[in-house]
Amino acid sequence: MKVKVFDESHEKDLEKTINTFLVSTNSDIIDIKYNVAIAVSGEEQIYCFSALIVYSPKE
């Protein structure tokens, strides 16, 4: 079993990165965990979209 962590500042970028990984891997996907974090710096909002994929490579 292995894990892969993805972190992007835009949700569409995260979606594209995950889809690229899923197409390129020959693995059984066990679980996907998704998280959004928001921080405020002055008047700017900073978003962090992340996902952790738990997978098992096929032999």
N, CA, C, O and CB atoms as a CASP TS submission, in Angstrom:
PFRMAT TS
TARGET T0000
AUTHOR 0000-0000-0000
METHOD Language model
MODEL 1
PARENT N/A
ATOM      1  N   MET     1       0.850  -1.165   0.000  1.00  0.00           N
ATOM      2  CA  MET     1       0.000   0.000   0.000  1.00  0.00           C
ATOM      3  C   MET     1       0.901   1.234   0.000  1.00  0.00           C
ATOM      4  O   MET     1       1.940   1.263   0.660  1.00  0.00           O
ATOM      5  CB  MET     1      -0.970  -0.006   1.223  1.00  0.00           C
ATOM      6  N   LYS     2       0.484   2.240  -0.747  1.00  0.00           N
ATOM      7  CA  LYS     2       1.233   3.489  -0.846  1.00  0.00           C
ATOM      8  C   LYS     2       0.273   4.664  -0.761  1.00  0.00           C
ATOM      9  O   LYS     2      -0.942   4.504  -0.885  1.00  0.00           O
ATOM     10  CB  LYS     2       2.047   3.544  -2.159  1.00  0.00           C
ATOM     11  N   VAL     3       0.843   5.860  -0.545  1.00  0.00           N
ATOM     12  CA  VAL     3       0.042   7.080  -0.558  1.00  0.00           C
ATOM     13  C   VAL     3       0.698   8.093  -1.485  1.00  0.00           C
ATOM     14  O   VAL     3       1.908   8.063  -1.709  1.00  0.00           O
ATOM     15  CB  VAL     3      -0.116   7.662   0.875  1.00  0.00           C
ATOM     16  N   LYS     4      -0.117   8.983  -2.013  1.00  0.00           N
ATOM     17  CA  LYS     4       0.353  10.078  -2.853  1.00  0.00           C
ATOM     18  C   LYS     4      -0.397  11.328  -2.401  1.00  0.00           C
ATOM     19  O   LYS     4      -1.622  11.311  -2.274  1.00  0.00           O
ATOM     20  CB  LYS     4       0.126   9.782  -4.396  1.00  0.00           C
ATOM     21  N   VAL     5       0.342  12.413  -2.160  1.00  0.00           N
ATOM     22  CA  VAL     5      -0.254  13.658  -1.690  1.00  0.00           C
ATOM     23  C   VAL     5      -0.183  14.703  -2.803  1.00  0.00           C
ATOM     24  O   VAL     5       0.847  14.860  -3.460  1.00  0.00           O
ATOM     25  CB  VAL     5       0.462  14.167  -0.406  1.00  0.00           C
ATOM     26  N   PHE     6      -1.284  15.406  -3.000  1.00  0.00           N
ATOM     27  CA  PHE     6      -1.370  16.468  -3.993  1.00  0.00           C
ATOM     28  C   PHE     6      -1.761  17.756  -3.290  1.00  0.00           C
ATOM     29  O   PHE     6      -2.560  17.739  -2.354  1.00  0.00           O
ATOM     30  CB  PHE     6      -2.386  16.114  -5.115  1.00  0.00           C
ATOM     31  N   ASP     7      -1.196  18.883  -3.743  1.00  0.00           N
ATOM     32  CA  ASP     7      -1.478  20.174  -3.135  1.00  0.00           C
ATOM     33  C   ASP     7      -1.461  21.242  -4.227  1.00  0.00           C
ATOM     34  O   ASP     7      -0.456  21.424  -4.915  1.00  0.00           O
ATOM     35  CB  ASP     7      -0.446  20.503  -2.012  1.00  0.00           C
ATOM     36  N   GLU     8      -2.569  21.938  -4.376  1.00  0.00           N
ATOM     37  CA  GLU     8      -2.687  22.978  -5.402  1.00  0.00           C
ATOM     38  C   GLU     8      -3.400  24.190  -4.813  1.00  0.00           C
ATOM     39  O   GLU     8      -4.102  24.077  -3.809  1.00  0.00           O
ATOM     40  CB  GLU     8      -3.450  22.447  -6.653  1.00  0.00           C
ATOM     41  N   SER     9      -3.219  25.341  -5.436  1.00  0.00           N
ATOM     42  CA  SER     9      -3.873  26.550  -4.945  1.00  0.00           C
ATOM     43  C   SER     9      -5.226  26.806  -5.621  1.00  0.00           C
ATOM     44  O   SER     9      -5.955  27.713  -5.219  1.00  0.00           O
ATOM     45  CB  SER     9      -2.963  27.745  -5.157  1.00  0.00           C
ATOM     46  N   HIS    10      -5.564  26.015  -6.641  1.00  0.00           N
ATOM     47  CA  HIS    10      -6.869  26.120  -7.308  1.00  0.00           C
ATOM     48  C   HIS    10      -7.466  24.725  -7.455  1.00  0.00           C
ATOM     49  O   HIS    10      -6.760  23.762  -7.755  1.00  0.00           O
ATOM     50  CB  HIS    10      -6.735  26.814  -8.706  1.00  0.00           C
ATOM     51  N   GLU    11      -8.774  24.630  -7.239  1.00  0.00           N
ATOM     52  CA  GLU    11      -9.425  23.315  -7.290  1.00  0.00           C
ATOM     53  C   GLU    11      -9.343  22.667  -8.665  1.00  0.00           C
ATOM     54  O   GLU    11      -9.230  21.445  -8.758  1.00  0.00           O
ATOM     55  CB  GLU    11     -10.874  23.442  -6.885  1.00  0.00           C
ATOM     56  N   LYS    12      -9.396  23.448  -9.720  1.00  0.00           N
ATOM     57  CA  LYS    12      -9.292  22.874 -11.073  1.00  0.00           C
ATOM     58  C   LYS    12      -7.901  22.303 -11.317  1.00  0.00           C
ATOM     59  O   LYS    12      -7.761  21.292 -12.006  1.00  0.00           O
ATOM     60  CB  LYS    12      -9.617  23.938 -12.139  1.00  0.00           C
ATOM     61  N   ASP    13      -6.868  22.939 -10.761  1.00  0.00           N
ATOM     62  CA  ASP    13      -5.503  22.403 -10.879  1.00  0.00           C
ATOM     63  C   ASP    13      -5.386  21.074 -10.143  1.00  0.00           C
ATOM     64  O   ASP    13      -4.750  20.139 -10.630  1.00  0.00           O
ATOM     65  CB  ASP    13      -4.469  23.410 -10.323  1.00  0.00           C
ATOM     66  N   LEU    14      -6.003  20.997  -8.967  1.00  0.00           N
ATOM     67  CA  LEU    14      -5.978  19.744  -8.204  1.00  0.00           C
ATOM     68  C   LEU    14      -6.696  18.643  -8.979  1.00  0.00           C
ATOM     69  O   LEU    14      -6.210  17.514  -9.056  1.00  0.00           O
ATOM     70  CB  LEU    14      -6.632  19.937  -6.811  1.00  0.00           C
ATOM     71  N   GLU    15      -7.835  18.969  -9.543  1.00  0.00           N
ATOM     72  CA  GLU    15      -8.598  18.003 -10.339  1.00  0.00           C
ATOM     73  C   GLU    15      -7.762  17.474 -11.505  1.00  0.00           C
ATOM     74  O   GLU    15      -7.717  16.268 -11.749  1.00  0.00           O
ATOM     75  CB  GLU    15      -9.894  18.647 -10.867  1.00  0.00           C
ATOM     76  N   LYS    16      -7.111  18.374 -12.214  1.00  0.00           N
ATOM     77  CA  LYS    16      -6.290  17.977 -13.361  1.00  0.00           C
ATOM     78  C   LYS    16      -5.115  17.090 -12.914  1.00  0.00           C
ATOM     79  O   LYS    16      -4.823  16.078 -13.551  1.00  0.00           O
ATOM     80  CB  LYS    16      -5.763  19.230 -14.103  1.00  0.00           C
ATOM     81  N   THR    17      -4.450  17.468 -11.826  1.00  0.00           N
ATOM     82  CA  THR    17      -3.309  16.704 -11.320  1.00  0.00           C
ATOM     83  C   THR    17      -3.728  15.302 -10.888  1.00  0.00           C
ATOM     84  O   THR    17      -3.043  14.325 -11.192  1.00  0.00           O
ATOM     85  CB  THR    17      -2.655  17.439 -10.146  1.00  0.00           C
ATOM     86  N   ILE    18      -4.843  15.203 -10.187  1.00  0.00           N
ATOM     87  CA  ILE    18      -5.326  13.888  -9.739  1.00  0.00           C
ATOM     88  C   ILE    18      -5.735  13.038 -10.933  1.00  0.00           C
ATOM     89  O   ILE    18      -5.393  11.857 -10.988  1.00  0.00           O
ATOM     90  CB  ILE    18      -6.516  14.044  -8.767  1.00  0.00           C
ATOM     91  N   ASN    19      -6.455  13.609 -11.885  1.00  0.00           N
ATOM     92  CA  ASN    19      -6.871  12.842 -13.064  1.00  0.00           C
ATOM     93  C   ASN    19      -5.674  12.336 -13.857  1.00  0.00           C
ATOM     94  O   ASN    19      -5.697  11.213 -14.361  1.00  0.00           O
ATOM     95  CB  ASN    19      -7.762  13.694 -13.963  1.00  0.00           C
ATOM     96  N   THR    20      -4.628  13.150 -13.972  1.00  0.00           N
ATOM     97  CA  THR    20      -3.409  12.715 -14.654  1.00  0.00           C
ATOM     98  C   THR    20      -2.774  11.537 -13.933  1.00  0.00           C
ATOM     99  O   THR    20      -2.340  10.575 -14.566  1.00  0.00           O
ATOM    100  CB  THR    20      -2.410  13.871 -14.755  1.00  0.00           C
ATOM    101  N   PHE    21      -2.720  11.614 -12.606  1.00  0.00           N
ATOM    102  CA  PHE    21      -2.165  10.507 -11.820  1.00  0.00           C
ATOM    103  C   PHE    21      -3.002   9.239 -11.994  1.00  0.00           C
ATOM    104  O   PHE    21      -2.454   8.154 -12.192  1.00  0.00           O
ATOM    105  CB  PHE    21      -2.091  10.891 -10.329  1.00  0.00           C
ATOM    106  N   LEU    22      -4.314   9.373 -11.922  1.00  0.00           N
ATOM    107  CA  LEU    22      -5.184   8.198 -12.023  1.00  0.00           C
ATOM    108  C   LEU    22      -5.064   7.506 -13.377  1.00  0.00           C
ATOM    109  O   LEU    22      -5.106   6.278 -13.453  1.00  0.00           O
ATOM    110  CB  LEU    22      -6.629   8.598 -11.781  1.00  0.00           C
ATOM    111  N   VAL    23      -4.916   8.283 -14.439  1.00  0.00           N
ATOM    112  CA  VAL    23      -4.771   7.707 -15.773  1.00  0.00           C
ATOM    113  C   VAL    23      -3.408   7.020 -15.937  1.00  0.00           C
ATOM    114  O   VAL    23      -3.293   6.003 -16.621  1.00  0.00           O
ATOM    115  CB  VAL    23      -4.945   8.798 -16.842  1.00  0.00           C
ATOM    116  N   SER    24      -2.393   7.584 -15.306  1.00  0.00           N
ATOM    117  CA  SER    24      -1.030   7.078 -15.511  1.00  0.00           C
ATOM    118  C   SER    24      -0.650   5.918 -14.598  1.00  0.00           C
ATOM    119  O   SER    24       0.358   5.255 -14.841  1.00  0.00           O
ATOM    120  CB  SER    24      -0.053   8.188 -15.313  1.00  0.00           C
ATOM    121  N   THR    25      -1.423   5.663 -13.564  1.00  0.00           N
ATOM    122  CA  THR    25      -1.051   4.613 -12.615  1.00  0.00           C
ATOM    123  C   THR    25      -1.798   3.313 -12.902  1.00  0.00           C
ATOM    124  O   THR    25      -2.964   3.315 -13.299  1.00  0.00           O
ATOM    125  CB  THR    25      -1.330   5.072 -11.181  1.00  0.00           C
ATOM    126  N   ASN    26      -1.105   2.226 -12.694  1.00  0.00           N
ATOM    127  CA  ASN    26      -1.721   0.905 -12.815  1.00  0.00           C
ATOM    128  C   ASN    26      -1.905   0.381 -11.397  1.00  0.00           C
ATOM    129  O   ASN    26      -1.193  -0.522 -10.957  1.00  0.00           O
ATOM    130  CB  ASN    26      -0.843  -0.084 -13.696  1.00  0.00           C
ATOM    131  N   SER    27      -2.875   0.962 -10.688  1.00  0.00           N
ATOM    132  CA  SER    27      -3.058   0.664  -9.272  1.00  0.00           C
ATOM    133  C   SER    27      -4.526   0.551  -8.931  1.00  0.00           C
ATOM    134  O   SER    27      -5.392   1.051  -9.649  1.00  0.00           O
ATOM    135  CB  SER    27      -2.401   1.730  -8.409  1.00  0.00           C
ATOM    136  N   ASP    28      -4.786  -0.113  -7.826  1.00  0.00           N
ATOM    137  CA  ASP    28      -6.127  -0.133  -7.251  1.00  0.00           C
ATOM    138  C   ASP    28      -6.216   1.032  -6.275  1.00  0.00           C
ATOM    139  O   ASP    28      -5.419   1.127  -5.341  1.00  0.00           O
ATOM    140  CB  ASP    28      -6.440  -1.507  -6.542  1.00  0.00           C
ATOM    141  N   ILE    29      -7.183   1.917  -6.489  1.00  0.00           N
ATOM    142  CA  ILE    29      -7.379   3.054  -5.598  1.00  0.00           C
ATOM    143  C   ILE    29      -8.198   2.569  -4.406  1.00  0.00           C
ATOM    144  O   ILE    29      -9.293   2.029  -4.561  1.00  0.00           O
ATOM    145  CB  ILE    29      -8.089   4.253  -6.334  1.00  0.00           C
ATOM    146  N   ILE    30      -7.646   2.772  -3.223  1.00  0.00           N
ATOM    147  CA  ILE    30      -8.311   2.323  -2.004  1.00  0.00           C
ATOM    148  C   ILE    30      -9.167   3.436  -1.404  1.00  0.00           C
ATOM    149  O   ILE    30     -10.297   3.199  -0.978  1.00  0.00           O
ATOM    150  CB  ILE    30      -7.278   1.842  -0.981  1.00  0.00           C
ATOM    151  N   ASP    31      -8.622   4.650  -1.373  1.00  0.00           N
ATOM    152  CA  ASP    31      -9.351   5.763  -0.765  1.00  0.00           C
ATOM    153  C   ASP    31      -8.770   7.089  -1.258  1.00  0.00           C
ATOM    154  O   ASP    31      -7.600   7.168  -1.634  1.00  0.00           O
ATOM    155  CB  ASP    31      -9.289   5.681   0.788  1.00  0.00           C
ATOM    156  N   ILE    32      -9.596   8.113  -1.249  1.00  0.00           N
ATOM    157  CA  ILE    32      -9.154   9.471  -1.554  1.00  0.00           C
ATOM    158  C   ILE    32      -9.698  10.380  -0.461  1.00  0.00           C
ATOM    159  O   ILE    32     -10.899  10.389  -0.192  1.00  0.00           O
ATOM    160  CB  ILE    32      -9.635   9.934  -2.981  1.00  0.00           C
ATOM    161  N   LYS    33      -8.812  11.141   0.162  1.00  0.00           N
ATOM    162  CA  LYS    33      -9.192  12.121   1.183  1.00  0.00           C
ATOM    163  C   LYS    33      -8.974  13.509   0.590  1.00  0.00           C
ATOM    164  O   LYS    33      -7.941  13.764  -0.029  1.00  0.00           O
ATOM    165  CB  LYS    33      -8.361  11.930   2.515  1.00  0.00           C
ATOM    166  N   TYR    34      -9.935  14.401   0.773  1.00  0.00           N
ATOM    167  CA  TYR    34      -9.896  15.738   0.189  1.00  0.00           C
ATOM    168  C   TYR    34      -9.980  16.774   1.302  1.00  0.00           C
ATOM    169  O   TYR    34     -10.704  16.589   2.280  1.00  0.00           O
ATOM    170  CB  TYR    34     -11.049  15.934  -0.833  1.00  0.00           C
ATOM    171  N   ASN    35      -9.228  17.874   1.147  1.00  0.00           N
ATOM    172  CA  ASN    35      -9.233  18.906   2.173  1.00  0.00           C
ATOM    173  C   ASN    35      -9.063  20.286   1.537  1.00  0.00           C
ATOM    174  O   ASN    35      -8.369  20.443   0.533  1.00  0.00           O
ATOM    175  CB  ASN    35      -8.119  18.646   3.206  1.00  0.00           C
ATOM    176  N   VAL    36      -9.712  21.281   2.145  1.00  0.00           N
ATOM    177  CA  VAL    36      -9.543  22.667   1.731  1.00  0.00           C
ATOM    178  C   VAL    36      -9.166  23.468   2.969  1.00  0.00           C
ATOM    179  O   VAL    36      -9.812  23.362   4.012  1.00  0.00           O
ATOM    180  CB  VAL    36     -10.844  23.234   1.053  1.00  0.00           C
ATOM    181  N   ALA    37      -8.112  24.269   2.842  1.00  0.00           N
ATOM    182  CA  ALA    37      -7.700  25.155   3.928  1.00  0.00           C
ATOM    183  C   ALA    37      -7.716  26.582   3.405  1.00  0.00           C
ATOM    184  O   ALA    37      -7.349  26.841   2.259  1.00  0.00           O
ATOM    185  CB  ALA    37      -6.284  24.772   4.477  1.00  0.00           C
ATOM    186  N   ILE    38      -8.145  27.503   4.257  1.00  0.00           N
ATOM    187  CA  ILE    38      -8.210  28.919   3.883  1.00  0.00           C
ATOM    188  C   ILE    38      -7.481  29.723   4.954  1.00  0.00           C
ATOM    189  O   ILE    38      -7.692  29.526   6.151  1.00  0.00           O
ATOM    190  CB  ILE    38      -9.700  29.406   3.723  1.00  0.00           C
ATOM    191  N   ALA    39      -6.625  30.626   4.503  1.00  0.00           N
ATOM    192  CA  ALA    39      -5.924  31.523   5.419  1.00  0.00           C
ATOM    193  C   ALA    39      -6.146  32.959   4.943  1.00  0.00           C
ATOM    194  O   ALA    39      -6.344  33.209   3.754  1.00  0.00           O
ATOM    195  CB  ALA    39      -4.392  31.179   5.495  1.00  0.00           C
ATOM    196  N   VAL    40      -6.109  33.874   5.871  1.00  0.00           N
ATOM    197  CA  VAL    40      -6.265  35.287   5.539  1.00  0.00           C
ATOM    198  C   VAL    40      -4.969  35.999   5.889  1.00  0.00           C
ATOM    199  O   VAL    40      -4.462  35.890   7.005  1.00  0.00           O
ATOM    200  CB  VAL    40      -7.480  35.923   6.293  1.00  0.00           C
ATOM    201  N   SER    41      -4.441  36.733   4.908  1.00  0.00           N
ATOM    202  CA  SER    41      -3.227  37.520   5.100  1.00  0.00           C
ATOM    203  C   SER    41      -3.540  38.944   4.667  1.00  0.00           C
ATOM    204  O   SER    41      -3.571  39.239   3.472  1.00  0.00           O
ATOM    205  CB  SER    41      -2.011  36.926   4.291  1.00  0.00           C
ATOM    206  N   GLY    42      -3.771  39.819   5.621  1.00  0.00           N
ATOM    207  CA  GLY    42      -4.210  41.173   5.301  1.00  0.00           C
ATOM    208  C   GLY    42      -5.593  41.113   4.698  1.00  0.00           C
ATOM    209  O   GLY    42      -6.538  40.650   5.337  1.00  0.00           O
ATOM    210  N   GLU    43      -5.715  41.579   3.472  1.00  0.00           N
ATOM    211  CA  GLU    43      -7.006  41.511   2.777  1.00  0.00           C
ATOM    212  C   GLU    43      -7.037  40.399   1.746  1.00  0.00           C
ATOM    213  O   GLU    43      -7.989  40.298   0.972  1.00  0.00           O
ATOM    214  CB  GLU    43      -7.312  42.838   2.104  1.00  0.00           C
ATOM    215  N   GLU    44      -6.005  39.561   1.725  1.00  0.00           N
ATOM    216  CA  GLU    44      -5.910  38.476   0.751  1.00  0.00           C
ATOM    217  C   GLU    44      -6.319  37.153   1.386  1.00  0.00           C
ATOM    218  O   GLU    44      -5.933  36.853   2.516  1.00  0.00           O
ATOM    219  CB  GLU    44      -4.483  38.377   0.185  1.00  0.00           C
ATOM    220  N   GLN    45      -7.096  36.371   0.660  1.00  0.00           N
ATOM    221  CA  GLN    45      -7.446  35.021   1.089  1.00  0.00           C
ATOM    222  C   GLN    45      -6.578  34.035   0.318  1.00  0.00           C
ATOM    223  O   GLN    45      -6.438  34.135  -0.901  1.00  0.00           O
ATOM    224  CB  GLN    45      -8.967  34.727   0.867  1.00  0.00           C
ATOM    225  N   ILE    46      -6.004  33.091   1.037  1.00  0.00           N
ATOM    226  CA  ILE    46      -5.139  32.083   0.428  1.00  0.00           C
ATOM    227  C   ILE    46      -5.816  30.728   0.595  1.00  0.00           C
ATOM    228  O   ILE    46      -6.155  30.321   1.706  1.00  0.00           O
ATOM    229  CB  ILE    46      -3.703  32.087   1.072  1.00  0.00           C
ATOM    230  N   TYR    47      -6.007  30.036  -0.530  1.00  0.00           N
ATOM    231  CA  TYR    47      -6.653  28.727  -0.510  1.00  0.00           C
ATOM    232  C   TYR    47      -5.622  27.640  -0.769  1.00  0.00           C
ATOM    233  O   TYR    47      -4.667  27.833  -1.521  1.00  0.00           O
ATOM    234  CB  TYR    47      -7.787  28.656  -1.553  1.00  0.00           C
ATOM    235  N   CYS    48      -5.832  26.506  -0.139  1.00  0.00           N
ATOM    236  CA  CYS    48      -4.993  25.331  -0.359  1.00  0.00           C
ATOM    237  C   CYS    48      -5.927  24.136  -0.536  1.00  0.00           C
ATOM    238  O   CYS    48      -6.633  23.749   0.396  1.00  0.00           O
ATOM    239  CB  CYS    48      -3.980  25.104   0.835  1.00  0.00           C
ATOM    240  N   PHE    49      -5.928  23.560  -1.723  1.00  0.00           N
ATOM    241  CA  PHE    49      -6.739  22.389  -2.026  1.00  0.00           C
ATOM    242  C   PHE    49      -5.802  21.197  -2.054  1.00  0.00           C
ATOM    243  O   PHE    49      -4.823  21.190  -2.799  1.00  0.00           O
ATOM    244  CB  PHE    49      -7.515  22.547  -3.387  1.00  0.00           C
ATOM    245  N   SER    50      -6.097  20.188  -1.245  1.00  0.00           N
ATOM    246  CA  SER    50      -5.198  19.041  -1.187  1.00  0.00           C
ATOM    247  C   SER    50      -5.983  17.732  -1.168  1.00  0.00           C
ATOM    248  O   SER    50      -7.161  17.682  -0.812  1.00  0.00           O
ATOM    249  CB  SER    50      -4.294  19.133   0.045  1.00  0.00           C
ATOM    250  N   ALA    51      -5.284  16.691  -1.561  1.00  0.00           N
ATOM    251  CA  ALA    51      -5.877  15.355  -1.561  1.00  0.00           C
ATOM    252  C   ALA    51      -4.794  14.337  -1.264  1.00  0.00           C
ATOM    253  O   ALA    51      -3.639  14.500  -1.656  1.00  0.00           O
ATOM    254  CB  ALA    51      -6.568  15.044  -2.917  1.00  0.00           C
ATOM    255  N   LEU    52      -5.183  13.295  -0.572  1.00  0.00           N
ATOM    256  CA  LEU    52      -4.308  12.167  -0.298  1.00  0.00           C
ATOM    257  C   LEU    52      -4.961  10.934  -0.915  1.00  0.00           C
ATOM    258  O   LEU    52      -6.114  10.619  -0.621  1.00  0.00           O
ATOM    259  CB  LEU    52      -4.060  11.982   1.248  1.00  0.00           C
ATOM    260  N   ILE    53      -4.227  10.252  -1.757  1.00  0.00           N
ATOM    261  CA  ILE    53      -4.743   9.041  -2.397  1.00  0.00           C
ATOM    262  C   ILE    53      -4.012   7.841  -1.814  1.00  0.00           C
ATOM    263  O   ILE    53      -2.783   7.784  -1.818  1.00  0.00           O
ATOM    264  CB  ILE    53      -4.572   9.099  -3.951  1.00  0.00           C
ATOM    265  N   VAL    54      -4.781   6.891  -1.317  1.00  0.00           N
ATOM    266  CA  VAL    54      -4.242   5.624  -0.829  1.00  0.00           C
ATOM    267  C   VAL    54      -4.462   4.615  -1.935  1.00  0.00           C
ATOM    268  O   VAL    54      -5.587   4.419  -2.396  1.00  0.00           O
ATOM    269  CB  VAL    54      -4.919   5.165   0.525  1.00  0.00           C
ATOM    270  N   TYR    55      -3.371   3.966  -2.364  1.00  0.00           N
ATOM    271  CA  TYR    55      -3.483   3.037  -3.480  1.00  0.00           C
ATOM    272  C   TYR    55      -2.576   1.834  -3.296  1.00  0.00           C
ATOM    273  O   TYR    55      -1.661   1.836  -2.473  1.00  0.00           O
ATOM    274  CB  TYR    55      -3.154   3.739  -4.782  1.00  0.00           C
ATOM    275  N   SER    56      -2.856   0.814  -4.082  1.00  0.00           N
ATOM    276  CA  SER    56      -2.064  -0.409  -4.057  1.00  0.00           C
ATOM    277  C   SER    56      -1.646  -0.739  -5.486  1.00  0.00           C
ATOM    278  O   SER    56      -2.494  -1.055  -6.321  1.00  0.00           O
ATOM    279  CB  SER    56      -2.863  -1.590  -3.415  1.00  0.00           C
ATOM    280  N   PRO    57      -0.342  -0.666  -5.776  1.00  0.00           N
ATOM    281  CA  PRO    57       0.102  -0.971  -7.131  1.00  0.00           C
ATOM    282  C   PRO    57      -0.255  -2.410  -7.526  1.00  0.00           C
ATOM    283  O   PRO    57      -0.130  -3.336  -6.725  1.00  0.00           O
ATOM    284  CB  PRO    57       1.613  -0.749  -7.252  1.00  0.00           C
ATOM    285  N   LYS    58      -0.696  -2.575  -8.766  1.00  0.00           N
ATOM    286  CA  LYS    58      -0.984  -3.918  -9.271  1.00  0.00           C
ATOM    287  C   LYS    58       0.336  -4.579  -9.670  1.00  0.00           C
ATOM    288  O   LYS    58       1.260  -3.930 -10.160  1.00  0.00           O
ATOM    289  CB  LYS    58      -1.978  -3.868 -10.487  1.00  0.00           C
ATOM    290  N   GLU    59       0.387  -5.854  -9.447  1.00  0.00           N
ATOM    291  CA  GLU    59       1.624  -6.581  -9.799  1.00  0.00           C
ATOM    292  C   GLU    59       1.529  -7.224 -11.151  1.00  0.00           C
ATOM    293  O   GLU    59       2.477  -7.870 -11.596  1.00  0.00           O
ATOM    294  CB  GLU    59       1.938  -7.641  -8.763  1.00  0.00           C
TER
END
